[in-house]
């Protein structure tokens, strides 16, 4: 097939090994002579998949026995509701930081269940930076942040110190670099950006936080129930978890330290060209530029459609910015190779020669 350089923000590029394993499993899963799409999630062959996926998460992030790992459905968006339902008690206040659309939606949902204190926001500058000068109240039920903002292209490279439970939405930068998972009481991430296909959500919860969970929560929205049933309270997203397992195998084989080197090289290459090229300009303050989602615009907006067509002719896909902000966005998730970023840089340079 013709090589397509996939810069989609999600569902996003996957490692070839995960795709190849999926094709094989669709025809004959684990020697069962059944397709992965029709195999029982209660079969010993599939239970082994979930068990391995959970263990891989623990191994890659070096999680202690204090943490539980489950795969749920509903995307990160359902977590916006499950978190306050489980952990925001009567008379308590939750602390949030607003760094973009998804953080804003998490705040909106949490307000349906209790009091929310928005500690800081970067909305004043169209979310082009990460707020840093704020204090987390010691009496907050929990603190919530979004580590990477896919729509606006900002990323948190350091996290605040906190005496209250810390919860982080890492949907678009999890497994992209080493970090100290022990500083968080809960991490969640939709799979479809850096970990697998759409259909499942990774949730990591510290046992001490679970002990504080509200008791009166609908069964399907109760973390304790899902953990007690090992991601199998209801039929899980069989295919999505299988692909996540193979993607996690690939991530573990590389290691987070080496993965960060890969991802930094890709981001540095593209940001350097944005800063050099006379036609383009970045939209995020340099210190908060995301390595996963690179946002930029053409100085002459009238050239945007022409540039996207130019990219399409070179098999560069998924570069149109989010519909809410426009412009351009190149997502550089783990599985994207440096050669794809170089192909984009080459296109930017050739487009400049024609239009400068």
RAWO-V257690 format. One line per field, one symbol per residue. ss: DSSP state (A for helix, B for strand, O for the rest). burial: I if it has 9 or more other C-alpha atoms within 8 Angstrom, else O. A space follows every 10 residues. Layout:
ss->???
burial->???
This chain:
ss->OOOOBBOOOO OOOOOAAAAA AAAAAAAOOO OOOOOOOOOO OOOAAAAAAA AAAAAAAAAA AOOOOOBBBB BBOOAAAAAA AAAAAAAOOO OOBBBBBBOO AAAAAAAAAA OOOOBBBBBB BOAAAOOOOO OOOOOOOOOO OOBBBBOBBO OOOBBOOOOO OOOOOBBBBO OOOOOOOOOO AAAOOBBBBB OOOOOOOOOO BBBBBBAAAA OOOOOOOOAA AOAAAAAAOO OOOOOOOAAA AAAAAAAAAA AAAAOAAAAA AAAAAAAAAA AAAAAAOOOB BBOOOAAABO OOBBBBBBOO AAAAAAAAAA AAAOOBBOOB OOOOOOOBBB BOOOOOOAAA AAAAAAAAAA AAAAAO
burial->OOOOIIIIIO IIIIIOIIIO IIOIIIIIIO OOOIIIOOIO IOOOOIIOII OIIIOIIIOI IOIOOOIIII IIIIIIOIII IIIIIIIIIO OIIIIIIIII OIIIIIIOII IOIIIIOIII IIIOOOIIII IOOOOIOOOI IIIIIIIIII IIIIIIOOOO OOOIIIIIII IIIIIIIIOO OOOIIIIIII IIIIIIIIII IIIIIIIOII OOOIOOIOOO OIOOIIIOOO IOOOOIIIOI IIIIIIIIII IIOOIIOOII OIIIIIIOII IOIIIOIOII IIOIOOOIII IIIIIIIIOO OOOIOOIIOI IIOOIIIIII IIOOOOIIII IIIIIIOIOI IIIIIOIIIO IIOOOO
